[in-house]
Amino acid sequence: MDSAEDRIATLFEEIDVTPFGPAERALIDEAIALADEHGLDEKGYEARLRLLPSASMLGDTDAQLSAFAWCVGRNAADPVRFPLRVGGFDLLWYHKHVVSSLMGSPLFSLADVESAIEAMEQQYVKEGVGVSGVLQARFQAATGQGRLDEAGTWLGELKRTPRDNYSHCETCVRAEEAEYHYAIGKDADGLALADEILEAGMTCGDEPENTIAQALLPALRAGRLDEARQMHLRGYRMARTNADHLPMIAQHLRFCAVTGNEARGLEILERHLGWLVHDGLNAEAHFDALSAAAVLLAAAERAGADAQTVSAAADPKLAGLFGGRDEPWTVASLRRAARRAAEDLAAKFDERNGNTWYASRLKADDALAEVSYDLPVGATRVATDAGPAALPDDLTGRLTMAADLLSMDERGQARQVVAAVDGLGDSPGGEPLTAAQIAEIAGLKARLEAAGESDETLAAIFEAASDDGLDAALALTDTALGDPELEQGRGRGKRAALLRTKAQLLGADEQFDAGLAAADASLAIGLRLGAREWASTTAILGAHLAQDAGKADLAIERWRIAIREAALAELPQELSARLELGTLLQALGRAEEGVEEARVVLRRQTETGASDSERAETLRRIGAGAVAMQEYQDALDAYRDAVALASKGEDWLLATRAALSLGELMTDAGDEDGIAVMAGAVESARHLEEEDPMWLVRSMHMHGRALSLADDDDQAADVLREALDRAARAAADEHPAAAFEHADLLDSLARALGSDHHDDAVQVAQQAAAEFLEIGEDVPAGRALMLAAGVLFNNGREAEALPLMERATAVLADHPDVLGQVLVALGDVYEKLGRHHDAKVARDKAELVG
């Protein structure tokens, strides 16, 4: 008996520090089983109190209701042995969860719901804890049943009732009220509450991801498109790991349907379709998800994806919902099945509730077919022009198309067209082939068998660029484009090749706008011919030119075209294009979207067995995006995995970069293990010393800084001095980055010496300032002088600090953003020296520049 009690006590300790999830649930189940086996009812009671929040959070309504009934029965029979409150667990609190669970299934009648609310009220009154939670439950029940006028009445009474310890948390109160306002058509009121939650960073068990999901369509209706896109990306990422979040996933499906992101919506649907059988008693969530799935699938049908297979629907566990099917489930067939299942549930709920609330929700979803917002997000959309270019009916047209494709080196597509030429027979239109036609067909076939296209005009242009410069090459290109045959519309493939060459030359000449125009003209030809590889590659060129021209929106469009065409042609460059798009989005402050692109790439790389280095680079970019989103745990996880994979693949450059990012993140957070990570970066960088010694120098520099931040100044100084020696050797070899790095290392060394070696710190800081000034780096030079002056000032040597501070003021005269700080410090020095007038002048100047 003692051993069982000891084991249960140990289990409780583990449960209480384990996050909600399968591991925690396994511990709870073991505790309950042990208690029941050994007749330890009090321990069984405590274990079930722990099960109540766990089951609620993980979407196990059956376990939640069973545990609640067991606990209520024991408490009613013997409140001394089974008190309402045990430790941090309180049976009263979970009444509200039971009400919402009963509401979620038509198996429970309205009488069952009302009885649960009355029992809750009686218990609350008996215990004297206030009825705010009871009123919240009545408001929630009325809203869920579509009795909106009654819900409004309860809401008014709730607002007039003082809050107490059993009220819903401030976040949940706002979230439920926001949903009520959306339901009655007052989007502005609902969004105002959502904004409060998000701007204040309010959280709860399912918040803010639930608030975000419910606000998606209202935000779109309010014209807040960019916010809606960011909310979708953030909210989906937060909701996607918990099957109890199925209603949130439903809202994200609707969002994808009305914003033209059908392909992304289908990916989400595939990922979460199995959640429909996760919680057998949560029919409300099933209805919401089924209706939303029908909306998304209908949008995908309209976008031309009706025959696309939805593999997840073949799961035998879903047969009870969708019915059996021998053939693969397609978008069209699954849409019909999902809609039927939603209608069946709606009928059951409406029968129970005695109204048509659920039928009206289906109609509202149907109306979304007429709603559309142009808001591309993440994954490539389903394209309405996904099919290849129409094949000409006549022989001449086919021969011309094949020749054009070969001029663009689209050999696979050209081969299909040549095969179609043969398909016309020997006498198309009843006329025998001419000698010229026979020769042209033979010539095309010979070109197909050759190793590759070699165009004399293009070769001459590239030779001119090498020998005579860009102007000469551009002149030749323009002359070739002026060929009358090209001007008359023939030779589209050659024209496309010349235009792309012109775009490359213009880009090299930094004529980015003109280069983009030429690339777009070439891209248009490729798209018309169905030359997907050409189109994808040319779109990538256009994206780079648009970025160089500072036209980010145009670049994003071209990256998306490149991704779409590469995906349709199953080209490996799709993934690299996604990573480049993600990097651009992150640079534009749209880190959520950038990370989403990178996660798509990582999933594909994992599925296809990509190399360790490839996955490591993707993880490194995910880490950088997570930092930008302030999702630091995700960043730490991504960087750690990147370091491990890169090291395993012996990609030492990538291992070094990832380790430096990881170590910096850890040390910034005060994690002393970051120093060991920095040391690991140094070891990785040693492999790069011959290729580029500056990676080792930088790694030592960051390692030294980390040691100094941890107050290990002596070891920091040793590391920094070694890095200085290496940087000096690199500078002697004229490495372009060595001069700045050497000066910056001196600055870091001065800071490490500042605590205990004052004179050395002042001398090294002045040397750093001199080196910074020599390479024209005024701001770091000024900061180094301030460092030297600060060491002197803090040690009572104000007179020595003054000339350094005055010099820093002069150096930073053209940098008002930092000059103000120096003038304030200068005023302090003057004040300490008794020069009060000079102190006032310095401080007045600081206010002027500040």
Salt bridges, closest charged atoms under 4 A:
GLU14 OE2 - ARG7 NH1 3.94
ASP16 OD2 - ARG50 NH2 3.00
ASP29 OD1 - ARG25 NE 3.02
GLU30 OE2 - ARG7 NE 3.00
ASP36 OD2 - ARG48 NH2 2.84
GLU42 OE2 - ARG81 NE 2.94
GLU46 OE2 - LYS43 NZ 3.80
ASP60 OD2 - ARG25 NH1 2.89
ASP90 OD2 - ARG85 NE 3.23
GLU114 OE2 - ARG138 NH1 3.12
GLU121 OE1 - ARG138 NH2 3.28
GLU150 OE1 - ARG147 NH1 2.19
GLU170 OE2 - ARG163 NE 3.53
GLU170 OE1 - ARG174 NH1 2.83
GLU176 OE2 - HIS168 NE2 3.71
GLU177 OE1 - LYS159 NZ 3.04
GLU177 OE2 - HIS181 NE2 3.13
ASP187 OD2 - ARG221 NE 2.69
ASP195 OD1 - ARG224 NH2 2.82
GLU196 OE1 - ARG174 NE 2.68
ASP206 OD1 - HIS245 NE2 3.00
ASP226 OD1 - ARG229 NH2 2.74
GLU227 OE1 - ARG224 NH2 2.73
GLU267 OE1 - ARG271 NH2 3.96
GLU267 OE1 - ARG603 NH2 3.23
GLU284 OE2 - ARG361 NH2 3.13
ASP288 OD1 - ARG254 NH2 2.71
ASP288 OD1 - ARG361 NH2 3.95
GLU301 OE2 - ARG335 NE 2.70
GLU327 OE1 - ARG325 NH2 3.66
GLU343 OE2 - ARG339 NE 3.05
ASP365 OD1 - ARG254 NE 2.88
ASP366 OD1 - ARG339 NH1 2.41
ASP374 OD1 - ARG381 NH2 2.92
ASP385 OD1 - ARG564 NH1 3.87
ASP404 OD2 - ARG492 NE 3.24
ASP409 OD1 - ARG411 NH1 3.78
ASP422 OD2 - LYS445 NZ 3.17
GLU449 OE2 - ARG415 NH1 3.64
GLU453 OE1 - ARG447 NH2 2.81
ASP478 OD1 - LYS502 NZ 2.99
GLU485 OE2 - ARG490 NE 3.82
ASP513 OD1 - LYS551 NZ 2.81
ASP520 OD2 - ARG558 NH2 2.73
GLU557 OE1 - ARG558 NH1 3.54
GLU565 OE1 - ARG532 NH1 2.77
GLU565 OE2 - ARG564 NH2 2.94
GLU574 OE2 - ARG578 NE 3.12
GLU574 OE2 - ARG604 NH1 2.93
GLU580 OE2 - ARG621 NH2 3.75
GLU592 OE2 - ARG237 NH2 3.05
GLU593 OE2 - ARG229 NE 3.33
GLU593 OE1 - ARG560 NH2 3.93
GLU593 OE2 - ARG590 NE 2.63
GLU596 OE2 - ARG264 NH1 2.63
GLU597 OE2 - ARG560 NH1 3.58
GLU597 OE1 - ARG578 NH1 2.74
ASP612 OD1 - ARG615 NH2 2.71
GLU617 OE2 - ARG620 NH2 2.94
GLU617 OE2 - ARG621 NE 2.83
GLU631 OE2 - ARG237 NH2 3.56
ASP634 OD2 - ARG237 NH1 3.83
ASP637 OD1 - ARG640 NH1 3.86
GLU683 OE2 - ARG686 NE 3.26
GLU689 OE2 - ARG726 NH1 2.31
ASP692 OD1 - HIS735 NE2 2.93
ASP714 OD1 - HIS757 NE2 4.00
GLU722 OE2 - ARG726 NH2 3.31
GLU741 OE2 - HIS701 ND1 2.80
ASP744 OD2 - ARG705 NH2 2.88
ASP747 OD1 - ARG751 NE 2.69
ASP759 OD1 - ARG797 NH1 2.86
GLU771 OE1 - HIS742 ND1 2.78
ASP778 OD2 - HIS815 NE2 3.71
GLU800 OE2 - ARG797 NE 2.93
ASP828 OD1 - ARG843 NH2 2.99
GLU831 OE2 - HIS836 ND1 2.44
GLU831 OE1 - ARG843 NH1 2.91
ASP838 OD2 - ARG835 NE 2.87
ASP844 OD2 - LYS840 NZ 2.82
